[in-house]
Amino acid sequence: MTTTARPFSDALAADRVDDDTYRATLGGAWNAAGGKVHGGLMLALLTSVVQRRVDAARPDAPPAEPLVVAADFLRAPDPGDVEIRIEVVKLGRTASVCSARLFQDDRVMLAASVTTGRLPDEAPRWVAPGLTSMPALPRETAVDPGQQRGPGRTLAKACAMRFDPADMPFATGKTGDAAMRGWVRPLGEEPDVLFALLAGDILPPTVFNLGGDVGWAPTVQLTALLRGRPSPGWLRCESESRTVAGTWFDEDTSVVDESGRLVCQARQLALAPLPR
């Protein structure tokens, strides 16, 4: 499979049909388990279209940046053509709100509310102690999943990823806590806020470390807060679950850039591929 020089930016290409409608093509290297399109990529695509819509409505204002993305994953689209429809709910000087829906074959696949505004230029006034224990750069023991068999192999063609085997006991047939860690960055470009959004859903599901089946774990709902513009380099991603009950599990993910700044917080509810 060949990849483009900038697989992430290229995957966000969308053609304007009218003020509120855009068309795009999903797929390429951005496929997750089961051959379905990666959910984080769909969020980034939907959000980028909302930014374009808000910028067109407010041409004299600074460019819109995502602050909050709250999405319901209704169905899993196949790679191929999709249509994105936007409804402007509010245009404001501080925050604007749009609803966005992604259609395939006239069926709603993803519905989201996207709040845009301007991310802060200044450094944080306060940061919680122990924001991350991960080093800024991948450890020497971290491996490229593109060179391994298992989760992340397909996505490694679309972005650079590094996982430490110590954080993924399931990969060697062991069990551990419902937590995951890894490093990620786009290929051919530096990370931006849309890539930080994608990174909030890039790690393998935490429940893999609990034992049981390893397979597609579909997200049902995800809410992401974008907290800053990432600095160049690697993004550190950490996710953990609070409760795994039946087939349902939650994940809280933090994304921290090389400078130590928190750039994305994501919380999702998903279905685990564990025996019922």
Secondary structure, 3 states (H helix, E strand, C coil): CCCCCCHHHHHCCEEEEECCEEEEEECCCCECHHHCECHHHHHHHHHHHHHHHHHHHCCCCCCCEEEEEEEEECCCCCCEEEEEEEEEEECCCCCEEEEEEEEECCEEEEEEEEEEECCCCCCCCCCCCCCCCCCCCCCCCCECHHHCCCCCCCHHHCEEEEECHHHCHHHHCCCCCCEEEEEEEECCCCCCHHHHHHHCCCCCCHHHHHCCCCCCCCEEEEEEEECCCCCCCCEEEEEECCCEECCEEEEEEEEEECCCCEEEEEEEEEECCCCC
